[in-house]
């Protein structure tokens, strides 16, 4: 794991997690399971994604709100678009997902690559036509 991630995790565990705890808990991340009907008093909220959606709607201009899963898409899209080679492998590693899954879900980001490569290879020929 990158050094920056370790420092962020340590800060979360030492500073922010204790602030959110309502009572002793063995949970590392203090959010309940999606759709869970059991309320754990140690958890500050039952649905972290809904809370993120509320906060993004409140603080992001002209945003109806996005859940936590949307951040996966933002990260994957940024990685793939930043690379000339559509770096699906790096995106899969960052998302802790299979490369085939990432390729399946983000192949649409490569749609212009074929046309661009064709222009590189056949541009002169096509211009003469």
C-alpha positions as CSV (number, residue, x, y, z in Angstrom):
1,X,0.0,0.0,0.0
2,X,1.3,3.5,-0.8
3,X,2.7,5.5,2.0
4,X,0.1,8.2,1.6
5,X,-2.7,5.6,2.1
6,X,-1.1,4.4,5.3
7,X,-0.9,8.0,6.7
8,X,-4.6,8.6,5.7
9,X,-5.6,5.3,7.4
10,X,-3.7,6.2,10.5
11,X,-5.2,9.6,10.7
12,X,-8.7,8.1,10.3
13,X,-8.1,5.5,13.0
14,X,-6.5,8.0,15.5
15,X,-8.4,11.2,14.8
16,X,-11.7,10.8,13.0
17,X,-12.9,7.3,13.9
18,X,-12.9,8.1,17.7
19,X,-14.9,11.2,17.0
20,X,-17.6,9.2,15.3
21,X,-17.8,6.3,17.7
22,X,-20.8,6.3,19.9
23,X,-19.7,3.3,21.9
24,X,-17.0,0.5,21.7
25,X,-17.0,-1.2,18.3
26,X,-14.8,-3.7,16.5
27,X,-15.7,-2.1,13.2
28,X,-12.9,-0.3,11.4
29,X,-15.2,1.7,9.1
30,X,-18.3,2.9,10.8
31,X,-21.1,2.4,8.3
32,X,-23.8,-0.2,8.3
33,X,-24.6,-2.6,5.6
34,X,-26.7,-1.4,2.7
35,X,-30.3,-2.2,3.4
36,X,-29.6,-3.6,6.9
37,X,-32.6,-3.5,9.2
38,X,-30.5,-4.1,12.3
39,X,-29.4,-0.8,13.9
40,X,-26.0,-1.0,15.6
41,X,-25.7,1.8,18.2
42,X,-21.9,2.1,17.5
43,X,-22.5,3.2,14.0
44,X,-23.0,7.0,13.4
45,X,-25.1,6.3,10.3
46,X,-26.6,3.3,8.7
47,X,-25.9,4.1,5.1
48,X,-22.7,5.9,4.3
49,X,-23.5,6.2,0.6
50,X,-26.7,8.1,1.4
51,X,-24.8,10.5,3.6
52,X,-22.2,11.1,0.9
53,X,-25.0,11.6,-1.6
54,X,-26.6,14.2,0.8
55,X,-23.3,16.0,1.3
56,X,-22.4,16.1,-2.4
57,X,-25.8,17.5,-3.2
58,X,-25.4,20.1,-0.6
59,X,-21.8,21.2,-1.4
60,X,-21.3,20.5,-5.1
61,X,-22.7,23.1,-7.4
62,X,-25.6,21.8,-9.6
63,X,-25.2,18.3,-8.3
64,X,-28.1,16.2,-7.3
65,X,-25.7,14.1,-5.2
66,X,-23.6,11.1,-5.9
67,X,-23.1,8.0,-3.7
68,X,-19.9,6.3,-2.7
69,X,-19.9,3.9,-5.7
70,X,-19.8,6.9,-8.1
71,X,-16.3,7.7,-6.8
72,X,-15.1,4.3,-8.1
73,X,-16.3,5.4,-11.5
74,X,-14.6,8.7,-11.2
75,X,-11.3,7.1,-10.3
76,X,-11.5,4.5,-13.0
77,X,-12.4,7.0,-15.7
78,X,-9.6,9.4,-14.6
79,X,-7.0,6.6,-14.8
80,X,-8.2,5.3,-18.1
81,X,-8.5,8.7,-19.8
82,X,-5.2,9.9,-18.4
83,X,-3.3,7.1,-20.2
84,X,-2.6,7.0,-23.9
85,X,-3.0,3.2,-23.7
86,X,-6.3,3.1,-21.8
87,X,-4.7,1.7,-18.7
88,X,-7.3,-0.8,-17.6
89,X,-4.8,-2.8,-15.6
90,X,-3.9,0.1,-13.3
91,X,-7.6,1.0,-12.9
92,X,-8.3,-2.7,-12.0
93,X,-5.5,-2.7,-9.4
94,X,-6.7,0.6,-7.9
95,X,-10.3,-0.6,-7.7
96,X,-9.3,-4.1,-6.5
97,X,-11.2,-5.5,-9.4
98,X,-10.6,-7.9,-12.3
99,X,-9.2,-6.3,-15.5
100,X,-11.9,-8.1,-17.5
101,X,-14.6,-6.4,-15.4
102,X,-13.0,-3.0,-15.8
103,X,-12.6,-3.5,-19.5
104,X,-16.3,-4.5,-19.8
105,X,-17.5,-1.5,-17.9
106,X,-15.2,1.1,-19.3
107,X,-14.7,0.0,-22.9
108,X,-16.9,2.9,-24.1
109,X,-14.0,5.3,-23.0
110,X,-11.9,3.8,-25.8
111,X,-14.4,4.4,-28.7
112,X,-12.4,7.2,-30.3
113,X,-9.1,5.3,-30.1
114,X,-9.8,3.2,-33.1
115,X,-10.7,6.2,-35.3
116,X,-7.6,8.1,-34.0
117,X,-5.3,5.1,-34.8
118,X,-6.9,4.6,-38.2
119,X,-6.2,8.3,-39.0
120,X,-2.5,7.8,-37.9
121,X,-2.1,4.8,-40.1
122,X,-4.2,5.6,-43.1
123,X,-4.5,9.4,-42.9
124,X,-2.4,10.1,-46.0
125,X,-4.2,7.5,-48.0
126,X,-7.6,8.7,-47.0
127,X,-6.7,12.3,-47.9
128,X,-5.7,11.2,-51.4
129,X,-9.1,9.7,-52.0
